[in-house]
Amino acid sequence: MLEHTARDRVQRVLYFASGIGGIVFGLLMTTGNSGIVAARGQVEEWYWWLSIVVVVLIPITFVGTAFRLPMRALHTVAFVCVGGFLVIQVLWLPAMTGEVLAAQGTPWLQGINAMPSTLVGIAWTSSAVWILPLSQLVLVPLIQAQRVRHHHLGGRPRRLRRADLLLHPHGHDPGRGGRGARRGPRRARGEDSRVH
């Protein structure tokens, strides 16, 4: 009983620390080209709000609940955060409103994945806890490579959105025949352009 109680106390302290970490991470990831604010308008609106709730706001609730809720309830909230984070991470590319992020930005989720990794380590005591860190070894490079691939291959947005204005504010888009686009090979000097 004493060992169980001591473990519970340690877990509650770690949950409380995770709530503080959510505040710190949330503030750090707010600004910059790869921040939460910059991502608005570059991902679907519903996705933007959902990602903030799941990845930042729910973990912050541990500050007020870590020493009040039953341990089972705390574990449930932790698993909701971890599962929600993985879903949000997988949906990042489909939720983007353009093929690339403005100002060479990267998904802000990649800067906060330590939070769900910590939560799963607190809530899950078996060796299966390694599932989340291992998933990051696959998902983070995959998302980054896909983003870079679209950038270098000239991938286009599904439709004209605000991301286009951020990427090409003066309408210069070599891939769409704007200023600077290639107009085909020039005719040789003296060549008759009329159709015979």
C-alpha positions in Angstrom: 0.0 0.0 0.0 2.8 2.4 0.9 4.6 1.7 -2.4 1.4 2.2 -4.4 0.7 5.5 -2.6 4.3 6.7 -3.3 4.0 5.8 -6.9 0.7 7.7 -7.2 2.3 10.8 -5.6 5.1 10.7 -8.0 2.7 10.4 -11.0 0.7 13.3 -9.7 3.7 15.4 -9.5 4.7 14.5 -13.0 1.2 15.2 -14.3 1.4 18.6 -12.6 4.8 19.2 -14.2 3.3 18.3 -17.6 0.7 20.9 -17.1 3.4 23.5 -16.5 5.2 22.1 -19.5 2.1 22.6 -21.6 2.0 26.3 -20.7 5.7 26.7 -21.5 5.6 24.8 -24.8 2.4 26.6 -25.7 4.0 30.0 -25.2 7.2 29.0 -27.0 5.3 27.7 -30.0 3.0 30.7 -30.4 5.2 33.0 -32.5 7.6 32.6 -35.4 7.3 31.2 -38.9 6.6 27.8 -37.5 4.4 28.9 -34.7 0.7 28.4 -33.8 -0.3 31.9 -34.9 1.5 31.6 -38.3 -0.2 28.3 -38.9 -3.7 29.9 -38.9 -4.9 30.4 -42.4 -2.4 27.7 -43.6 -4.4 24.8 -42.2 -8.1 24.3 -42.1 -9.8 26.4 -39.4 -11.4 23.4 -37.6 -8.1 21.6 -37.5 -6.2 24.7 -36.2 -8.6 25.0 -33.2 -8.7 21.2 -32.6 -4.9 20.9 -32.6 -4.6 23.7 -30.0 -7.2 22.1 -27.7 -5.8 18.6 -27.9 -2.1 19.4 -27.9 -1.9 22.5 -25.6 -5.1 23.3 -23.7 -6.0 19.8 -22.4 -2.4 19.1 -21.0 -2.6 22.5 -19.2 -5.6 21.3 -17.2 -3.2 19.0 -15.3 -2.1 22.1 -13.3 -5.5 22.2 -11.6 -6.4 18.5 -11.6 -3.2 16.6 -10.9 -3.8 16.5 -7.1 -7.6 16.5 -7.3 -8.9 13.9 -9.8 -8.6 10.1 -9.2 -5.6 8.5 -10.8 -7.7 6.6 -13.3 -9.2 9.9 -14.6 -5.8 11.4 -14.9 -4.6 8.4 -16.9 -7.7 8.7 -19.2 -7.0 12.4 -19.9 -3.3 11.5 -20.6 -4.4 8.8 -23.1 -6.8 11.3 -24.8 -3.9 13.7 -25.2 -1.6 11.1 -26.6 -4.1 9.5 -29.0 -5.4 13.0 -30.1 -1.8 14.1 -30.8 -1.2 11.2 -33.1 -4.4 11.8 -35.0 -3.7 15.5 -35.3 -0.1 14.7 -36.5 -1.4 12.3 -39.2 -4.0 14.8 -40.4 -1.5 17.7 -40.7 -0.8 17.3 -44.4 -4.4 16.8 -45.5 -5.5 19.8 -43.4 -3.0 22.2 -45.0 -4.7 24.8 -47.2 -1.7 24.9 -49.6 1.1 22.5 -50.6 3.8 24.4 -48.7 3.9 26.5 -45.6 4.7 30.2 -45.9 8.2 31.5 -45.1 9.6 28.0 -45.1 7.7 27.2 -41.9 7.4 23.7 -40.5 4.5 22.1 -38.5 4.6 23.5 -35.0 3.6 20.0 -33.7 7.1 18.9 -34.4 8.3 21.2 -31.6 6.0 20.0 -29.0 6.0 16.2 -29.4 7.9 15.9 -26.1 4.6 16.6 -24.3 2.7 13.5 -25.4 5.8 11.4 -25.1 6.1 12.5 -21.4 2.4 11.8 -20.8 2.4 8.3 -22.2 5.5 7.6 -20.1 3.6 8.6 -16.9 0.4 6.8 -17.7 1.7 3.6 -19.3 4.2 1.6 -17.2 4.7 -1.3 -19.7 7.4 -1.5 -22.4 4.7 -0.6 -24.9 5.4 3.0 -23.9 8.0 3.1 -26.7 5.2 3.0 -29.3 4.9 6.8 -29.3 8.6 7.7 -29.5 9.0 5.2 -32.3 6.1 6.6 -34.1 7.8 10.0 -34.1 10.8 8.5 -35.8 8.5 7.7 -38.7 5.9 10.5 -38.7 8.2 13.5 -38.3 10.6 12.7 -41.2 7.6 11.6 -43.3 5.8 14.9 -42.8 8.9 16.9 -43.3 9.9 15.0 -46.5 6.4 15.4 -48.0 6.5 19.1 -47.3 9.9 19.5 -48.9 8.9 17.2 -51.8 5.9 19.5 -52.6 8.1 22.5 -52.4 10.8 21.3 -54.9 8.4 19.6 -57.3 6.2 22.6 -57.6 3.2 21.1 -56.0 0.1 23.3 -56.3 -2.7 24.1 -53.8 -6.1 22.4 -54.3 -7.6 25.9 -54.8 -6.6 29.5 -54.5 -6.4 30.4 -50.9 -4.6 32.7 -48.5 -1.5 30.5 -48.6 -1.1 31.5 -52.3 -1.1 35.2 -51.4 1.6 34.5 -48.8 3.7 32.5 -51.2 3.3 34.7 -54.2 2.2 38.2 -53.0 2.8 39.9 -56.4 1.3 37.2 -58.6 4.7 35.9 -59.7 4.4 32.1 -60.0 6.7 30.5 -62.6 4.6 27.4 -62.6 1.4 29.2 -63.9 2.6 31.4 -66.7 2.9 34.6 -64.7 5.8 37.0 -65.0 9.0 35.1 -65.4 7.4 32.0 -66.7 9.1 30.3 -69.7 7.3 31.0 -72.9 8.7 28.3 -75.0 11.7 28.3 -77.4 12.3 31.5 -79.3 12.1 31.4 -83.1 15.3 31.7 -85.1 16.0 35.1 -86.4 14.3 35.6 -89.8 12.0 32.6 -89.4 8.6 33.2 -90.8 6.0 32.8 -88.1 3.1 32.5 -90.5 1.4 29.2 -91.1 2.1 27.9 -94.6 
